Amino acid sequence: MFFRIKKQFKKRWRRWRRALGTFALFIFIVGVIWTGQTFPEQMKELLTRMTDGSPIVLETLHDLQNSVDQEAEEQRIFMKQLNDSTGERTVHLRTSYVCGVEEQKLGSMDVSSIYTLLNNHPSWKGRIDEKGEVWLEEMISDDLSPACKEQAYMSIDANGNLTLFDGPPQEEKVLRTFFQLDIGSMESSLPKDVLRQLQDGIRIQDIDEYNSVLSTFSDYARDLAENKMEAH
């Protein structure tokens, strides 16, 4: 019941947030028009504002740009390898979800067919493995894999970490570990039935439940809890 209510609230909040986002975008555009030529200088000043003598935000943007450049180079190499190909290659599709990965064999294809597939799915990336087989990779950042929807649980592992399990937590098939929980803070703040439910394993059947449980218990991440205590 606790998580169903929270799930319904999150759905309503997303609708409100979209409306607020549209209004904020309108205000932002008006502000940019009003500030005119001063906007670039103001943005530069904001981005280079220093807390420890270094432009942290600009460094982060630089790292992001390097990552994008590296990915572009990898795709350029893949395209060159593909162009140099003759005949057909075995093609696989690897789909990565927020939780879970699925792989499927698409069959043998010539270069033209592979290019058609990539043109129809521009977000896909490609690589050629040591066997000369083509792997196309798709990222889905707003859903769980069908296997996760059928058998994923969130619970606490033996070290007190919030953990995503493949099947009941008792089977100890860990898919992903998130963060260590402050158990003492949880026991003093949350209803006992919520704690018991977490210990037994909370069934995760869709992305809303995944985000809801993660959001609920992220407030009790040990590092965050310690920072709050230090602030007091």
N, C-alpha and C positions, 0 to 999 in steps of 0.2 A: 504493500500500500504506500509506504514511504516513497519508493522509487517511482511508482506510477504517478503519484501526485507531482513529484518533481519533474517527471517527463512531460506531463501536460503543461506545467508552468513554463518549461523550456520552449515548447512549441509556440505558446502564446508570446513569450518573450522574443522569439525570433521574428514574429510578425511585427511586433512593436519596434524592434531594432531596425528592421528594414525601412519602416516609415521614418524613424529618427535619422537613419543613415541618408535617406534621400534629402531630408531637410538640411542636414549638416553639409551635404555636398553642395546644395544650392547656396548656403551661406558662404562656403569656401570659395565658390566661383565668384560670387559677388565681391568677396574680400580681395581676391586676386585682381579683379578688374579695378577695384578702388585703389589698391596700392600701386598698380601700374608697374613702372620700372624698378621700384624699390623691392619688389618681391624676391628676385634672385639674390640680392645682397642679404636680405633678412633670412632667407633659407640657408645661405652659406654660413651666416653667423650662427644660426641654430645648430647646424650639423657639426660645426667645428668648435662648439662650446666645450671647454675642457674641464674635467674633474680632477685629473691627476697629471696634467701637463701634456696629454696626447689626445688627438681628435678621434675618440673611440668610435663614433658612428661612422666616420669616413673610413676608418680602418676596416670596420665590419662590411661596408659597402665594397671596399677593395677586395676583401676575401671572397665575397659573393661573386664579384665580377670574375675573379680568377677561377672559381668553380664553374661558372657559366662558360668561360673560355675553354677550360679543360674538356667539358662535355661536348662543346662544339667541335673541338679537335678530334675527340674520339669518334664522333659521328662522321667527320670528314674522312677519317681513315676507313671507317666502315663502308662508306659510299665508294671510296676508291677500290677497296677489295671487291665490292659487289660489281663495279664496272669492269674489273679485270676478270670476272668469272666467265666461265663457259659452261654450257649445259645447265642441268638442274641441281639445286641444293635442297637438302632436307630443312624444312622450316618449322620452328617451334614458337609458341607464344607463351611468355611467362607473365602472369598478371599478379601484381603485388597490391594487396589491400592494406587498410589500417591494421587489420588482423588477418593473417594468413596469406598464403601464396598458392596460386594454381598454375599448373603447367599443362599444356596440351600440344600435341603434334598436329601441325596443319597439313603435312604431306610434302611432296616434292614440288618445287616451283622453279621456273626459270627467272632470270633477272627482271624481265618485264613484269611478270606477275607479282614479284616481291615489291617492285616500285609502285605498282598499282595499289597494293595493300597499304604501303606506307603513305601514299597520297590520300587514301581514304581515311587514314588514322594519323594525322600529322603529329599528335602528341607521343606516338610510339617511338622508342629508341631501338637501335639495332646493334648487334655484334656478331662476329663469326668466331666460333670456338675452335679448339685445337683439332677437332675432327673435320673442320670445314663446314660445319652445319650452322645455319643462321638462327639466331635467337632474337625475336622481337619482344621488347619489354614494355608493358603497359602499367602505369601507376594509377590506382583508384584511391584517392585520398578521402573519400566521403562515404565509404561503405566497408562492410566486413565480407570476407569470403563466405561462400555457401557452407563450407566445412565449419568455420567459426560460428556461424549462426546456429548450427546444429548442436555444437558441443562445447562452446567456450564458457569458462567460468572466471570470475574474479574473486580472489581470496587473499589470505596472508600466507606467505611461505614460512619455513622454519626460522628464518632470520628476521621476521617481522616486516618483510617487504610486501607492498601491494603488488600482486602478481596475476598475470593472465595465464590460465591453464587450458590445455587441450583436454577436455573431459573433467570429471570431478577432481578437486584439489588432492584428494587422497591418492590419486594415481601418480601425482608429482610429474606430470608432463608439462613442463614450463614452456610457454610460448614467448613470454616477454615479462621482464621485471621493470617496474616503474620507479618506485622510491620507497625508502624505509619509513614506516609509520610510527608516530608517537602514540603508543598504545595507551599510556597513562592519560594523555589529553583526551583521547577518544572515549575512554571509559568514564571520564568525568563529564563529557559533553553530549554523547549520543545515547539514544535509548538502547536498552540491553538487547532488544530483539533485533535491532539493526546490526549490532556487533556480532550477535549469534549468527545472523544471516550471512555476514561477511566471512566468519570463520567456517561456516558450512559450505560456502561458495555461492556467489550471486550469479545466476544464469544470465548470460549476455546473448541476446537474440537479434539485436540490430544496433546500428550506429548511435541512435539516441540513447539507448541503455548504456552502451559503452562510454559515451561522453558524460552521461549523468553520474555514473558510479565513479569515474575518474575525477570528475569535478568535485563531487562530494568529499572524497577522501584526500584530495590534494591539499585541502585545508589542514590536514593533519600530517603532512610530510614532515619528517623530523627536522630537516634543515630550516624549513619555514617556521616551525614551532619554536625552535631555538632562537631564531632571529627575533621573533615576537617577544620572547622572554627577555632578551638582551635590550630590546627597545624600551621595555618597562623598567 
